[in-house]
Amino acid sequence: MGFNKLTERLLAEGYDAEHYPAYVRIPPSNYWRDRDNPLDNFEGGFIYKRKHVWEQIFETPCGMLVKGLNTFDGMSYKGIEHRYENDNPLIHCPQRCVDCPLREIETGGVTQTYCVVHPTDREYCEAGSVEEVKRETDERIEQEKQAYIDAHGGRVCQHHMKYDPVEGWSFHYTPTRCPNEYCKAVVGCAVCPVLGRELTREKGNVFFDLEKEGRDYSKDGTFFEGERFHTVKKGLQLFDKPINLDIAKIIAKQRDYILLRVRYSKEIDTYTAYKAEQGLIDWSYKVTNIRAEKKAVRDFDQDLEDIENGIQVYHAIDEERKKKEDKSKKRKEAEAKRIKSAEKKIKKDGWDNMSESEKRKASKMFEDKVLKRIIEESREEQPEQMTIFDFME
C-alpha cells in the first residue's frame, strides 16, 4: 500500500517525518513496516488528529453539507480505501435513499445507504445540511412507526419491528429473542403489547426430555456385541437462567426452534449426529415432553414405567447436583493440600526464615491460634545452631 493523499500532499509541500503540521500525527511504532522509516506504515503515512477531522466540513454529491463529527471512515471497498486521509469518508444517507444516481459507491446489502463525501471550503449552514435532513427523516420514520403501531391496534412490540428504506416498517414477533435482548423478559415486563396483558413476574424455564437409542458400539468384539441402548435424560432446560414464565410458555410451543437448539447443544455430539443422519451408524435421538414450568418436576410413575420398559432414566438435576458436589469436593481437597503444604514449609524452613510474602499468605490461610501452634512446633523442631566454641570443647 502506498501513501495516502494527505501524505502525498504534505511531502510535496516539503514536510517530512521530522517536521509536519500540528493537525496530523504519525501512527505508533507498532504500525511501522520499516522501523527506520515511520511513514512506511499500515496507515499510508500521516494521519489526521481526530479533533481536526471533527471540525472539518464535508459535502455530499447532491450538495448537502455535513460536519466531520457525523462522518466515518476505515472501510475498504472494491480496492478503494475510504479514509479521511484520502478525502473520501462516508455517511449514511440522511434520506436513506437506496437508488441515488449520484452515489460514488455501489450500494447494496450493508452499503445500501452509504454515501461518499468530500472536504469542502463552503461555510457550514444548518439549513439543508445532512444534520437537518437526518433529523427530519428520523422524525418522519418515527411517525410512520407510530402509525404502523396504531394501524395494528397497538398489538405490536417495537423491539420486534424492523425498518427498511424500501419496504418501510414491518413486524415479526419472535418470542425466542425476548429472554436475551428485549422486553426485559428475564425480570418480567409490565405489559406485553403483543399479548395485550401484563406479564407474570414469575420465572421459569422451558424443560424437555431427551431420548437416545441405538446400537452400543462400545461392546463390539465382546460377548455382548450387538446389544442396544435406550436412555432418557429428563428435566433438561433450554435456557441457562430462568426467564419470564409467560414468555417461556410461548417459546415452549416453538418446536422447530427448540429442536434446532438441542441439535447443536452440548447434549448432542455433533459428529455422532452427523454419522447417524448419513446412515453410517445405528443411532437416533428425539426430544419429548416439552413444557414450561417454574422448575423441573419429577414424574415418578412415568420413571417406573420407563424403567420397566428397559429404558435407562437419568435426571439432569441429579447430574448437575453431582457436578456441584464433585467440584466442591475437589476445591476442598485442593485447599487441604495447600494448607498441608504451607504447614510443611513452615516447619521445614522455619517461620523466621520465610519471606514477608510467604508469611502474609500463611496468615490468611491459618487461624491465629493454629498458626501460633505451628510456629511453636517449627521452632522446637529446628536444630540448635552450633557455634565455633562448641567444637573447641
C-alpha positions as CSV (number, residue, x, y, z in Angstrom):
1,M,0.0,0.0,0.0
2,G,1.4,3.4,-1.0
3,F,1.0,6.8,0.7
4,N,-2.5,8.2,1.3
5,K,-3.4,11.5,-0.4
6,L,-2.7,13.5,2.8
7,T,0.9,12.3,3.0
8,E,1.4,12.9,-0.7
9,R,0.3,16.5,-0.4
10,L,2.5,17.1,2.7
11,L,5.6,15.6,1.2
12,A,5.0,17.7,-1.9
13,E,4.9,20.8,0.3
14,G,8.3,19.9,1.8
15,Y,7.2,18.2,5.1
16,D,8.9,15.0,6.3
17,A,8.7,12.6,9.3
18,E,10.6,15.1,11.4
19,H,8.7,18.2,10.6
20,Y,4.9,18.2,9.9
21,P,1.8,20.2,10.7
22,A,0.2,20.1,14.2
23,Y,-3.1,18.7,12.8
24,V,-1.5,15.4,11.8
25,R,0.4,12.7,13.5
26,I,2.4,9.6,12.7
27,P,0.9,6.2,13.9
28,P,2.7,4.4,16.8
29,S,5.8,2.3,16.0
30,N,3.9,-0.9,16.1
31,Y,2.2,0.2,12.8
32,W,5.6,0.8,11.0
33,R,6.6,-1.7,8.4
34,D,10.1,-0.2,8.2
35,R,11.5,0.7,11.6
36,D,13.8,3.3,10.0
37,N,11.0,5.0,8.1
38,P,8.0,5.9,10.2
39,L,6.0,7.0,7.2
40,D,6.2,3.5,5.8
41,N,3.3,2.2,7.9
42,F,0.0,0.4,7.5
43,E,-2.0,3.7,7.6
44,G,-0.3,5.1,4.5
45,G,1.9,7.7,6.2
46,F,0.5,10.7,8.1
47,I,-3.0,10.6,9.6
48,Y,-5.3,13.4,10.9
49,K,-5.7,14.0,14.5
50,R,-9.3,13.2,15.4
51,K,-10.2,16.7,16.6
52,H,-9.2,18.2,13.3
53,V,-11.4,15.8,11.4
54,W,-14.4,16.6,13.7
55,E,-14.0,20.3,12.9
56,Q,-13.9,19.7,9.1
57,I,-16.9,20.3,6.8
58,F,-17.7,17.8,4.1
59,E,-20.1,17.8,1.1
60,T,-22.3,15.1,-0.4
61,P,-22.6,14.5,-4.2
62,C,-26.1,16.2,-4.0
63,G,-24.7,19.3,-2.4
64,M,-25.6,18.9,1.3
65,L,-23.0,19.9,3.9
66,V,-22.1,17.6,6.9
67,K,-19.9,18.0,10.0
68,G,-16.9,15.7,10.2
69,L,-18.2,14.6,13.6
70,N,-21.1,12.8,11.8
71,T,-18.9,11.0,9.2
72,F,-16.9,7.8,9.4
73,D,-14.1,6.1,7.6
74,G,-12.0,2.9,7.7
75,M,-13.8,0.9,5.1
76,S,-12.1,-0.7,2.1
77,Y,-14.5,-1.5,-0.7
78,K,-13.6,-2.8,-4.1
79,G,-10.0,-1.6,-3.9
80,I,-10.8,1.8,-2.6
81,E,-9.7,2.9,0.9
82,H,-12.4,5.2,2.3
83,R,-10.4,7.3,4.7
84,Y,-10.3,10.9,5.9
85,E,-6.7,11.0,4.6
86,N,-7.9,10.1,1.1
87,D,-10.7,12.8,1.2
88,N,-13.4,10.2,0.8
89,P,-15.0,9.3,4.2
90,L,-18.6,8.1,4.4
91,I,-22.0,8.9,5.8
92,H,-25.3,7.1,6.0
93,C,-27.6,8.9,3.6
94,P,-29.9,11.0,5.8
95,Q,-32.8,10.4,3.5
96,R,-32.0,6.7,3.4
97,C,-32.1,6.6,-0.4
98,V,-31.1,3.3,-1.9
99,D,-31.2,4.1,-5.6
100,C,-29.5,7.6,-5.7
101,P,-27.7,8.0,-9.1
102,L,-25.2,10.4,-7.6
103,R,-23.6,7.8,-5.4
104,E,-19.9,7.2,-5.8
105,I,-20.1,3.8,-4.2
106,E,-22.1,0.8,-5.3
107,T,-24.9,0.2,-2.9
108,G,-26.5,-3.0,-1.8
109,G,-26.6,-5.1,1.4
110,V,-24.8,-3.3,4.3
111,T,-23.8,-0.5,2.0
112,Q,-27.3,0.3,0.7
113,T,-27.4,3.7,2.5
114,Y,-23.6,4.6,2.3
115,C,-22.6,7.8,0.6
116,V,-19.1,9.1,-0.1
117,V,-18.5,12.7,1.0
118,H,-15.5,15.1,0.3
119,P,-13.9,18.1,2.1
120,T,-15.3,21.5,1.1
121,D,-14.4,25.1,1.6
122,R,-18.1,26.1,1.8
123,E,-19.2,27.7,5.1
124,Y,-21.4,25.4,7.1
125,C,-25.1,26.2,7.3
126,E,-27.7,24.2,9.3
127,A,-30.4,24.7,6.7
128,G,-30.3,21.9,4.1
129,S,-27.5,20.1,5.9
130,V,-27.2,16.4,6.4
131,E,-27.9,17.0,10.1
132,E,-31.2,18.8,9.4
133,V,-32.3,16.3,6.8
134,K,-31.4,13.4,9.1
135,R,-33.4,14.9,11.9
136,E,-36.4,15.5,9.7
137,T,-36.1,12.0,8.2
138,D,-35.8,10.4,11.7
139,E,-38.9,12.2,12.8
140,R,-40.8,11.1,9.7
141,I,-39.7,7.5,10.2
142,E,-40.8,7.6,13.9
143,Q,-44.2,9.0,12.8
144,E,-44.5,6.1,10.3
145,K,-43.6,3.7,13.1
146,Q,-46.3,5.1,15.4
147,A,-48.8,5.0,12.5
148,Y,-47.9,1.3,11.9
149,I,-48.5,0.5,15.6
150,D,-51.8,2.4,15.6
151,A,-52.9,0.6,12.5
152,H,-52.5,-2.7,14.3
153,G,-54.4,-1.7,17.3
154,G,-51.3,-1.3,19.4
155,R,-50.7,-5.0,19.4
156,V,-47.1,-4.6,18.2
157,C,-43.9,-4.6,20.1
158,Q,-41.4,-2.0,18.8
159,H,-38.5,-4.3,19.7
160,H,-39.7,-6.8,17.1
161,M,-40.2,-4.2,14.4
162,K,-37.8,-3.6,11.5
163,Y,-37.5,-0.6,9.2
164,D,-36.4,-1.0,5.6
165,P,-35.8,2.1,3.4
166,V,-37.9,0.5,0.6
167,E,-40.4,-1.6,2.3
168,G,-41.0,0.6,5.4
169,W,-41.9,-0.8,8.8
170,S,-42.6,-4.5,9.4
171,F,-43.4,-6.6,12.4
172,H,-42.2,-10.2,13.1
173,Y,-42.9,-11.4,16.5
174,T,-40.1,-13.7,17.6
175,P,-40.6,-14.6,21.3
176,T,-37.3,-16.6,21.4
177,R,-35.5,-13.2,21.3
178,C,-37.2,-11.8,24.4
179,P,-35.2,-13.6,27.1
180,N,-31.9,-12.4,25.6
181,E,-32.4,-8.9,24.2
182,Y,-35.9,-7.4,24.5
183,C,-38.8,-6.7,26.8
184,K,-36.7,-7.3,30.0
185,A,-38.4,-10.7,30.0
186,V,-35.9,-12.0,32.4
187,V,-37.4,-10.0,35.2
188,G,-40.9,-9.6,33.7
189,C,-42.3,-6.7,31.6
190,A,-45.1,-4.5,33.0
191,V,-47.3,-5.1,29.9
192,C,-46.7,-7.0,26.7
193,P,-48.3,-5.2,23.8
194,V,-48.4,-8.3,21.7
195,L,-50.2,-10.4,24.3
196,G,-52.2,-7.4,25.4
197,R,-51.8,-8.0,29.1
198,E,-49.5,-7.8,32.0
199,L,-46.8,-10.5,32.1
200,T,-46.4,-12.5,35.3
201,R,-43.5,-11.8,37.5
202,E,-42.8,-15.5,38.0
203,K,-39.8,-17.0,36.5
204,G,-39.4,-20.4,34.9
205,N,-37.7,-22.3,32.0
206,V,-38.5,-24.5,29.1
207,F,-37.9,-28.1,30.0
208,F,-37.7,-31.2,27.9
209,D,-36.6,-34.8,27.9
210,L,-34.0,-36.2,25.5
211,E,-34.2,-39.8,24.4
212,K,-31.3,-41.6,22.8
213,E,-31.5,-45.1,21.2
214,G,-29.2,-47.2,19.1
215,R,-26.5,-49.9,19.0
216,D,-23.9,-49.9,21.7
217,Y,-20.8,-50.0,19.6
218,S,-18.5,-49.9,22.6
219,K,-19.4,-53.6,23.1
220,D,-18.3,-54.7,19.7
221,G,-15.8,-57.5,19.8
222,T,-17.1,-58.7,23.2
223,F,-19.7,-61.3,24.2
224,F,-22.3,-58.6,24.3
225,E,-21.7,-57.4,20.8
226,G,-24.9,-56.2,19.1
227,E,-26.6,-55.0,22.3
228,R,-28.7,-51.9,22.1
229,F,-29.2,-49.0,24.5
230,H,-32.2,-46.8,25.2
231,T,-31.7,-43.9,27.6
232,V,-33.7,-40.8,28.5
233,K,-32.4,-37.7,30.3
234,K,-35.3,-35.8,31.9
235,G,-35.6,-32.2,33.0
236,L,-33.2,-30.6,30.7
237,Q,-33.6,-26.8,30.5
238,L,-33.4,-24.8,27.3
239,F,-32.1,-21.6,28.9
240,D,-29.2,-21.4,31.3
241,K,-31.0,-18.9,33.5
242,P,-34.7,-18.6,34.4
243,I,-36.8,-16.3,32.2
244,N,-40.3,-14.9,32.4
245,L,-42.7,-17.8,32.8
246,D,-45.2,-16.3,30.3
247,I,-42.5,-16.0,27.6
248,A,-41.3,-19.5,28.5
249,K,-44.8,-20.9,27.8
250,I,-44.9,-19.2,24.4
251,I,-41.4,-20.5,23.5
252,A,-42.4,-24.0,24.5
253,K,-44.7,-24.0,21.5
254,Q,-41.8,-23.2,19.1
255,R,-40.9,-26.8,18.5
256,D,-38.7,-26.2,15.5
257,Y,-36.6,-23.6,17.4
258,I,-36.2,-25.9,20.3
259,L,-35.2,-28.9,18.1
260,L,-32.5,-26.7,16.5
261,R,-31.2,-25.5,19.8
262,V,-31.0,-29.1,21.1
263,R,-29.4,-30.4,17.9
264,Y,-26.4,-28.1,18.4
265,S,-26.3,-28.2,22.3
266,K,-23.7,-30.0,24.4
267,E,-26.2,-32.9,24.9
268,I,-25.7,-34.0,21.2
269,D,-22.4,-35.0,19.9
270,T,-22.2,-33.2,16.5
271,Y,-20.1,-35.9,14.8
272,T,-22.3,-38.8,16.1
273,A,-25.4,-37.0,14.9
274,Y,-23.9,-36.4,11.5
275,K,-22.9,-40.0,11.1
276,A,-26.4,-41.1,12.1
277,E,-28.0,-38.6,9.6
278,Q,-25.8,-40.1,6.9
279,G,-26.9,-43.6,7.8
280,L,-23.4,-44.7,8.9
281,I,-24.4,-45.8,12.4
282,D,-27.5,-47.0,14.2
283,W,-28.2,-44.1,16.5
284,S,-31.1,-41.7,16.9
285,Y,-32.5,-39.2,19.4
286,K,-35.8,-37.4,20.0
287,V,-37.0,-34.5,22.1
288,T,-40.1,-35.2,24.1
289,N,-42.2,-33.8,26.9
290,I,-41.5,-30.1,26.1
291,R,-43.1,-27.9,28.7
292,A,-42.7,-24.6,30.5
293,E,-42.5,-24.8,34.3
294,K,-41.2,-22.9,37.3
295,K,-38.8,-25.8,38.0
296,A,-38.2,-29.3,36.8
297,V,-40.8,-31.7,38.3
298,R,-40.2,-35.5,38.6
299,D,-42.9,-37.9,37.4
300,F,-42.1,-41.0,39.5
301,D,-44.8,-43.1,38.0
302,Q,-43.5,-42.4,34.5
303,D,-40.0,-43.1,35.6
304,L,-41.0,-46.5,36.9
305,E,-42.9,-47.2,33.7
306,D,-39.8,-46.3,31.6
307,I,-37.6,-48.5,33.7
308,E,-40.0,-51.4,33.3
309,N,-39.7,-50.9,29.5
310,G,-36.0,-51.2,29.6
311,I,-35.1,-47.5,29.4
312,Q,-32.3,-46.1,31.5
313,V,-33.6,-43.0,33.2
314,Y,-31.4,-40.0,34.2
315,H,-32.4,-36.6,35.5
316,A,-30.5,-33.5,34.6
317,I,-30.9,-32.1,38.1
318,D,-29.2,-35.1,39.6
319,E,-26.2,-34.8,37.2
320,E,-26.0,-31.0,37.9
321,R,-26.1,-31.7,41.7
322,K,-23.3,-34.3,41.3
323,K,-21.2,-31.9,39.3
324,K,-21.5,-29.3,42.0
325,E,-20.7,-31.8,44.7
326,D,-17.6,-33.1,42.8
327,K,-16.5,-29.5,42.2
328,S,-16.9,-28.7,45.9
329,K,-15.0,-31.8,46.9
330,K,-12.1,-31.0,44.6
331,R,-12.0,-27.5,45.9
332,K,-11.9,-28.7,49.5
333,E,-9.2,-31.3,48.7
334,A,-7.1,-28.7,46.9
335,E,-7.5,-26.3,49.9
336,A,-6.5,-29.0,52.3
337,K,-3.5,-29.8,50.1
338,R,-2.4,-26.2,50.1
339,I,-2.8,-25.9,53.9
340,K,-0.7,-29.1,54.4
341,S,2.0,-27.8,52.1
342,A,2.1,-24.5,53.9
343,E,2.4,-26.1,57.3
344,K,5.1,-28.4,56.0
345,K,7.1,-25.4,54.6
346,I,6.8,-23.5,57.9
347,K,8.1,-26.5,59.9
348,K,10.9,-27.2,57.4
349,D,12.2,-23.7,56.7
350,G,11.2,-22.0,60.0
351,W,8.9,-19.0,60.4
352,D,11.8,-16.6,60.8
353,N,13.4,-17.7,57.6
354,M,10.3,-17.1,55.5
355,S,9.8,-14.0,53.3
356,E,7.2,-11.4,54.2
357,S,5.0,-12.5,51.2
358,E,5.0,-16.1,52.4
359,K,4.2,-15.0,56.0
360,R,1.2,-13.0,54.7
361,K,-0.2,-15.9,52.7
362,A,0.2,-18.2,55.7
363,S,-1.5,-15.7,58.0
364,K,-4.5,-15.7,55.7
365,M,-4.6,-19.4,55.4
366,F,-4.5,-20.3,59.1
367,E,-6.4,-19.0,62.1
368,D,-4.2,-17.2,64.7
369,K,-4.3,-20.0,67.2
370,V,-3.4,-22.6,64.6
371,L,-0.6,-20.5,63.1
372,K,0.8,-19.8,66.6
373,R,0.9,-23.5,67.3
374,I,2.6,-24.4,64.0
375,I,5.2,-21.7,64.6
376,E,6.0,-23.0,68.1
377,E,6.2,-26.6,66.8
378,S,8.5,-25.5,64.0
379,R,10.9,-23.7,66.4
380,E,11.0,-26.8,68.6
381,E,11.8,-29.0,65.6
382,Q,14.5,-26.7,64.3
383,P,18.0,-28.0,65.1
384,E,20.0,-25.8,67.5
385,Q,22.6,-23.7,65.7
386,M,26.1,-24.7,66.8
387,T,28.9,-22.2,67.2
388,I,32.7,-22.5,66.8
389,F,33.0,-22.7,70.6
390,D,31.0,-25.9,70.6
391,F,33.7,-27.5,68.5
392,M,36.5,-26.2,70.8
393,E,35.3,-28.0,73.9
